[in-house]
Amino acid sequence: YLAKQRIMGLTRTPLMLITRALPALTLPISTYSAGESIFGVKNIVSHLTSWIQDMPGGFFDDEKLEILPLPYAGGSSSTESFPPMGIFAKRDIAAGEILMKIPHEAYIKVWDVMQREDGSWDVYYNNMCLLAKAFEREMYLGDESFYAPYVNFLRKQAAGQIPATWSDGAKHILRDLLPKEVGGKSNGVDWIDDYFKGSCISPIDPFQEHLVALVKQRSFDDSLLPLWDMVNHANGPHANIKETSLHNDDGVNIMWSSRAIQKGEEVLMSYNRCADCKLVANEWGTPEILRDFGFVEGYPHRYYFEEEEIWFEIVDSVPGNDEEGKQVLWDDHIIWEDGSFIGPPGRKGIEYLRAEIDKFEAIEKLTEKELRHVALNEWNTIMRYKETAVKDFRLAIKEAEKVLELSENYGSSELSADAAISSDEL
C-alpha cells in the first residue's frame, strides 16, 4: 500500500469539516511535490500536448487554445491538490475550425478484450473494470509507460471528487437524493461497493478505488482519452465544441468549434449529447452528472424518473436570470427508441415530485452530529444540488398542474401525445 502511495504521489491530507470541534476524516489525495508550483502544472500539461502533437495524426492548436487551472471545485479542499483544468480560447475562433485531433494510439483502452455494449449495467461495469486494471498497469509503469505524459497528468488528480468516494456522512445524505440507475441495482453513491469491491478490486484498497473513480469520471466507457478529458461540460447554447465518434474508422478523434468562440471563453462540450451518447442521450441528466463527475451542471437541467414515468428539462431562455426566464420542456421534443411519449406528469407524478422536495428539504434538519464528518466541499455541492432540484421540481409541478387543469377543464383525464401542451405554449 505504501508503495502504491509513492507511485500515485498520494498523501493523507485532512479535509475541511463543517464543524470545527472534531478532527477531520482523511482521504488519500494527490498533492504537489515539495516546491512545485503552477509552473509544474504547466510543465506536465506541456509534455502532454507535445506528446499528442508528435503522434502521427495528432494535433492540438496551441495558437488558438490554452489549458489553464480552474477555481478548485471538487475533491479535497486542500490548497495543495492538483487543480482541475479547462481549455480556453487564446483568440477568437470561428465556427467549424478544427481544434484537436487525438489519435486512437493515445487512448488507454481495452478494445481487444471488452464486451460489446448492450445497454446493461453488468457489461458497462465489466468494461470499466477491465479499463481500471489496464490503467493500474500503466500507473505502475510510470515513466516507463508508453502513455507516461498522460499517466503523469492523471497521477496528479485528487481523490474524493465524485460522490461514490465522498465521506460516509455525505454519502448517507445523498443516498436517497440521487435516483437509482435506470434498470440497475445500485444508487448514486454505492456503485463501487456494489459492482467493484471484492470482484474487480480489493474491498480495502483506496488506491484501486481511486483508479475506478478516475475511470468513471474521465473515461468514455472503454477508453481514457488525453486532452479530450480536459474539455468540461455544458449543454444548450453554452456548448461550443463537437467531436467525431471515439471509435471512428479514421483512427483519430477530431474536435471542432460548433459555433464562434470568443477569446477567453472556455471550450465546452456535452457529456450526455455527444457523438457516442446514444444510450444515454435521453436518460442521463443533472443527477447523473453529479453522480459521475461530482458537480451540479448549469442550465439546461434534465430529470428522468423511469419507474414514475417522469421526464422533463428546465431550460434557461433568459441566461443569467436566476428568477425568471426558466421554461419546462416535456419529452414531446425528443425521440425515444421505442417511439413512446411520456408527457407531463399526472396527479401521481406531481405527488412524487412533492415527496422528492420533502426529502431535499429534510437536509435542513440534519443535526451537528450527523454533519460532523461531512467535508465542506461535499456539503456545498449537496446544498447546490438541493437548491437546484427543489427550484426545478417546483417549476415542473407548477407547469404540470397547468396542463392537468386544462385537460380536466376539457373533460379529459389524460392528455394524448397529440393534445399535450408544453409549458412554453401555456
C-alpha positions in Angstrom: 0.0 0.0 0.0 2.8 2.4 0.8 4.5 1.6 -2.5 1.2 2.4 -4.2 1.1 5.8 -2.4 4.6 6.6 -3.6 3.6 5.6 -7.2 0.5 7.8 -7.1 2.1 10.7 -5.2 -0.6 10.2 -2.6 -0.5 11.7 0.9 -3.1 11.9 3.6 -4.4 15.5 4.0 -7.2 16.5 6.4 -10.5 17.5 4.8 -12.1 20.7 5.9 -15.2 19.9 8.0 -18.4 21.8 8.7 -17.9 21.6 12.4 -14.5 22.6 13.9 -14.6 20.8 17.2 -13.8 17.3 16.0 -10.8 16.0 14.0 -11.2 15.7 10.2 -11.5 12.4 8.4 -8.7 11.9 5.9 -8.6 10.6 2.3 -5.6 9.9 0.1 -5.2 12.7 -2.4 -2.6 13.7 -4.8 -0.5 16.7 -3.9 2.3 18.8 -5.4 5.7 17.6 -4.5 7.9 20.0 -2.4 8.5 23.3 -4.1 6.2 22.5 -7.0 4.1 25.5 -8.3 1.7 26.3 -11.1 4.7 26.1 -13.4 4.9 22.4 -12.5 1.3 22.0 -13.6 2.0 23.8 -16.9 5.1 21.6 -17.4 3.0 18.4 -17.1 0.4 19.8 -19.5 3.0 20.9 -21.9 4.5 17.4 -22.1 1.1 16.0 -22.6 0.2 18.3 -25.5 3.6 17.8 -27.1 3.2 14.0 -26.9 -0.1 14.3 -28.7 1.3 16.6 -31.4 4.3 14.3 -32.0 2.0 11.4 -32.8 1.0 10.7 -36.4 -2.3 12.4 -37.0 -2.1 14.2 -33.6 -3.0 17.9 -33.3 -3.6 20.4 -30.6 -4.0 24.0 -31.8 -1.8 25.8 -29.2 -2.1 29.0 -31.3 -5.9 29.1 -30.6 -6.1 27.1 -27.3 -4.5 27.2 -23.9 -5.0 24.8 -20.9 -5.5 26.7 -17.6 -6.4 25.7 -14.0 -9.9 26.3 -12.9 -11.0 27.6 -9.5 -11.0 24.4 -7.3 -14.4 22.9 -7.1 -14.1 19.2 -6.2 -12.2 16.6 -4.2 -10.2 17.5 -1.2 -10.3 21.2 -0.2 -6.6 21.1 0.4 -4.9 24.0 -1.4 -2.1 21.6 -2.4 -4.3 19.4 -4.6 -3.7 19.4 -8.4 -6.3 21.9 -9.7 -8.9 20.9 -12.2 -8.1 22.1 -15.7 -10.0 23.7 -18.5 -9.3 24.6 -22.2 -9.8 28.2 -23.2 -9.6 30.2 -26.4 -6.5 32.3 -26.8 -8.1 34.3 -29.6 -11.5 34.5 -31.4 -12.3 31.2 -33.1 -14.8 30.9 -36.0 -17.3 28.1 -36.2 -16.1 25.0 -37.9 -12.4 25.3 -37.0 -10.6 22.0 -36.1 -9.0 22.4 -32.7 -7.8 19.0 -31.7 -7.1 15.6 -33.1 -6.5 12.8 -30.7 -5.1 9.6 -32.3 -6.5 6.3 -31.1 -2.9 5.3 -30.3 -3.0 7.8 -27.4 -6.1 6.1 -25.7 -5.6 3.9 -22.8 -8.2 1.4 -24.0 -9.4 -2.2 -23.7 -11.0 -2.6 -27.2 -9.4 -6.0 -27.7 -10.9 -7.6 -24.6 -14.1 -5.6 -23.8 -17.6 -6.9 -24.1 -19.9 -5.4 -26.7 -22.1 -2.7 -25.1 -25.7 -3.9 -24.9 -27.1 -1.2 -22.6 -26.8 -3.4 -19.5 -25.1 -2.2 -16.3 -23.2 -5.5 -15.9 -21.5 -5.2 -19.3 -20.8 -1.5 -18.7 -19.2 -2.1 -15.3 -17.3 -5.1 -16.6 -15.7 -3.0 -19.3 -14.9 -0.3 -16.6 -13.2 -3.0 -14.5 -11.0 -4.0 -17.5 -10.1 -0.4 -18.1 -9.3 0.2 -14.4 -6.9 -2.8 -14.4 -5.3 -1.6 -17.6 -5.0 1.9 -16.1 -3.4 0.4 -12.9 -0.7 -1.4 -15.0 0.2 1.9 -16.7 0.4 3.7 -13.3 2.8 1.1 -12.0 4.9 1.5 -15.2 5.1 5.3 -14.6 7.7 6.9 -16.8 8.3 3.6 -18.5 4.7 3.6 -19.8 4.1 4.4 -23.4 1.4 6.7 -22.0 3.7 8.4 -19.5 2.8 12.0 -20.3 -0.9 11.2 -19.8 -0.2 8.9 -16.8 1.8 11.7 -15.1 -1.2 14.0 -15.6 -3.7 11.5 -14.2 -1.4 10.8 -11.3 -1.9 14.3 -10.0 -5.7 14.1 -9.9 -7.2 14.4 -6.4 -9.3 11.7 -4.8 -12.7 12.3 -3.5 -14.1 14.1 -6.5 -17.3 12.1 -7.1 -20.0 11.1 -4.6 -19.1 7.4 -4.5 -15.7 8.4 -2.9 -17.1 11.0 -0.6 -17.2 10.7 3.2 -19.7 8.3 4.7 -21.7 11.2 6.1 -22.0 12.8 2.7 -23.0 9.5 1.0 -25.6 9.0 3.7 -27.2 12.3 2.8 -27.1 11.7 -1.0 -28.2 8.1 -0.9 -31.9 8.9 -1.2 -31.5 12.0 -3.2 -29.8 10.6 -6.3 -32.1 8.3 -8.4 -31.2 4.6 -8.9 -29.7 3.6 -12.1 -32.2 3.1 -14.9 -32.5 -0.7 -15.0 -29.7 -1.1 -12.5 -29.3 -2.3 -8.9 -27.3 0.5 -7.4 -27.7 4.1 -6.5 -25.6 7.2 -6.9 -23.1 6.6 -4.1 -22.7 2.8 -3.6 -22.0 1.6 -7.2 -18.3 1.0 -6.4 -19.2 -1.2 -3.4 -22.0 -3.0 -5.4 -20.1 -3.7 -8.7 -16.3 -3.5 -7.9 -15.2 -4.2 -4.4 -14.5 -7.9 -3.8 -14.7 -8.7 -7.5 -12.8 -6.2 -9.6 -10.8 -4.5 -6.8 -9.8 -5.1 -3.2 -12.5 -4.0 -0.7 -9.9 -2.3 1.4 -7.6 -0.7 -1.2 -8.1 3.1 -1.6 -5.6 3.2 -4.4 -7.7 0.9 -6.6 -10.9 2.6 -5.6 -9.3 5.9 -6.7 -8.5 4.4 -10.1 -12.0 3.2 -10.6 -13.4 6.6 -9.7 -11.0 8.3 -12.2 -12.1 5.8 -14.9 -15.7 6.7 -14.2 -15.0 10.4 -14.2 -12.6 10.8 -17.0 -13.2 7.9 -19.5 -15.7 7.2 -22.1 -16.7 3.6 -21.2 -13.8 1.7 -22.7 -11.1 4.4 -23.2 -9.2 7.0 -21.2 -8.6 9.9 -23.6 -5.9 12.5 -23.1 -6.9 16.2 -23.7 -10.4 15.1 -24.5 -11.0 14.6 -20.8 -9.9 18.2 -20.1 -12.9 19.6 -22.1 -15.5 20.5 -19.5 -19.3 20.0 -19.7 -22.1 22.2 -20.9 -25.4 21.8 -22.8 -27.6 24.0 -24.9 -26.1 27.3 -26.2 -23.2 27.1 -23.8 -21.6 24.1 -25.5 -19.3 25.2 -28.3 -17.5 22.1 -29.5 -18.4 18.9 -31.3 -16.5 15.7 -31.8 -16.4 12.6 -34.1 -17.1 9.2 -32.7 -14.3 8.0 -30.4 -14.3 4.7 -32.4 -14.4 6.1 -35.9 -12.5 4.3 -38.7 -10.1 7.2 -39.3 -8.0 6.3 -36.3 -8.3 9.8 -34.8 -10.9 11.7 -32.7 -11.5 15.1 -34.1 -12.9 18.1 -32.2 -14.0 21.3 -33.8 -15.8 24.5 -32.9 -19.6 24.2 -33.3 -20.1 28.0 -33.1 -18.0 31.1 -32.9 -15.9 31.1 -29.7 -14.7 34.4 -28.2 -11.2 35.0 -26.9 -11.1 33.9 -23.2 -14.2 31.7 -23.5 -13.9 28.2 -22.2 -14.2 25.3 -24.7 -17.1 23.2 -23.6 -18.8 20.0 -24.9 -21.8 18.0 -23.9 -21.2 14.9 -21.8 -24.6 13.4 -22.5 -25.4 14.7 -26.0 -22.2 13.7 -27.7 -21.4 11.6 -30.8 -21.3 8.4 -28.8 -24.0 9.2 -26.3 -26.9 7.3 -27.9 -27.6 5.0 -25.0 -27.8 7.9 -22.5 -28.9 10.8 -24.7 -32.4 11.0 -23.3 -32.0 9.3 -19.9 -28.9 10.9 -18.5 -29.4 14.3 -16.7 -28.4 16.5 -13.9 -28.4 13.8 -11.1 -26.3 11.6 -13.3 -23.8 14.4 -14.0 -23.4 14.8 -10.2 -23.1 11.1 -9.7 -20.4 10.6 -12.3 -18.5 13.9 -12.3 -19.2 15.4 -8.9 -20.7 18.7 -9.9 -24.1 20.3 -10.5 -24.4 21.3 -14.1 -25.6 24.7 -15.3 -28.8 25.1 -17.4 -30.3 23.2 -19.1 -31.2 20.7 -16.4 -32.8 17.3 -17.1 -34.5 14.8 -14.8 -35.7 11.3 -15.7 -37.5 9.0 -13.2 -38.2 5.9 -15.3 -40.4 4.0 -12.9 -42.6 7.0 -12.2 -42.7 7.9 -15.9 -41.5 11.5 -15.3 -39.2 13.3 -17.7 -38.6 17.0 -18.1 -36.0 19.6 -18.8 -35.6 23.1 -17.4 -34.1 25.5 -19.9 -32.8 28.9 -19.4 -34.4 31.2 -22.0 -33.0 34.3 -20.3 -29.4 33.3 -19.5 -28.1 34.8 -16.2 -31.6 35.5 -14.8 -31.9 33.3 -11.7 -35.6 34.0 -11.0 -37.2 34.4 -14.4 -36.9 33.1 -17.9 -36.9 29.4 -17.0 -39.1 27.0 -19.0 -40.2 23.4 -18.6 -39.9 21.2 -21.6 -41.6 17.8 -21.6 -40.5 14.9 -23.9 -42.6 15.9 -26.9 -39.4 17.4 -28.5 -37.3 14.2 -28.3 -37.5 10.8 -29.9 -37.5 7.7 -27.7 -36.1 4.5 -29.2 -39.5 2.7 -28.9 -41.4 5.7 -30.2 -43.2 6.2 -26.9 -44.2 9.5 -25.3 -44.4 10.4 -21.6 -45.7 13.9 -21.5 -46.4 16.0 -18.4 -46.9 14.0 -15.1 -50.4 13.5 -13.8 -51.5 13.7 -10.2 -49.4 10.7 -9.1 -46.3 12.1 -10.7 -46.9 15.5 -9.2 -47.2 14.0 -5.7 -44.0 12.1 -6.4 -42.1 15.3 -7.1 -43.5 16.9 -4.0 -42.3 13.9 -1.9 -38.8 14.4 -3.5 -38.9 18.1 -2.5 -39.6 17.0 1.1 -36.6 14.7 1.0 -34.4 17.6 -0.1 -35.8 20.0 2.5 -35.2 17.4 5.3 -31.5 18.2 4.8 -32.1 21.4 6.7 -33.0 19.3 9.8 -29.8 17.4 10.0 -28.0 17.6 13.3 -24.5 18.7 14.0 -23.6 15.1 14.9 -24.8 13.9 11.5 -22.8 16.6 9.7 -19.6 16.4 11.7 -17.7 14.1 9.2 -19.0 15.8 6.0 -16.3 17.7 4.2 -17.1 21.3 3.4 -16.8 20.9 -0.4 -19.1 17.9 -0.2 -21.7 19.9 1.8 -21.5 22.8 -0.6 -22.1 20.6 -3.6 -25.0 18.8 -1.8 -26.6 22.1 -1.0 -26.2 23.4 -4.5 -27.9 20.2 -5.8 -30.7 20.6 -3.3 -31.4 24.2 -4.2 -31.2 23.4 -7.9 -33.5 20.4 -7.7 -36.1 22.0 -5.4 -36.3 25.0 -7.7 -36.6 22.8 -10.8 -39.2 20.4 -9.3 -41.4 23.3 -8.1 -41.4 24.8 -11.6 -42.2 21.4 -13.1 -45.1 20.9 -10.7 -46.4 24.4 -11.4 -46.4 23.8 -15.2 -47.7 20.2 -14.9 -50.7 21.4 -12.8 -51.5 24.0 -15.5 -51.6 21.2 -18.1 -53.6 19.0 -15.8 -56.1 21.8 -15.2 -56.5 22.4 -18.9 -57.1 18.7 -19.6 -59.6 18.4 -16.7 -61.4 21.5 -18.0 -61.7 19.8 -21.4 -63.2 16.7 -19.6 -60.1 14.6 -20.3 -58.3 12.7 -17.5 -55.2 12.2 -19.6 -53.5 14.1 -22.4 -52.7 12.2 -25.6 -49.4 12.9 -27.3 -51.2 15.0 -30.0 -53.0 17.1 -27.4 -50.1 17.6 -25.0 -49.2 21.2 -24.3 -45.6 22.1 -23.4 -45.0 24.7 -20.8 -43.8 27.3 -23.3 -47.2 27.2 -25.0 -49.1 28.0 -21.9 
